[in-house]
Amino acid sequence: MTESASVAVCPRCHRPVVVRDRGEYTVERAALIVANGLCVCPPAKAPTPPGDGTDPLDS
């Protein structure tokens, strides 16, 4: 997640992301949502370390 001035935006789609606390609701954020929409990208998955037993090809 990157910051656009004081608004947190998604690094993939560059749209505002869901807020974490009440203080993040700003006029600037509202204007970005009206102009660009809200981020609906799926959350990034953390990579699994090799050999953790979940990948049958690791054997």
Buried (B, 14 or more C-beta within 10 A) or exposed (E): EEEBEEBBBBEEBEBBBEEEEEEBEBEEBEEBBEEBEEBEEEEEEEEEEEEEEEEEEEE
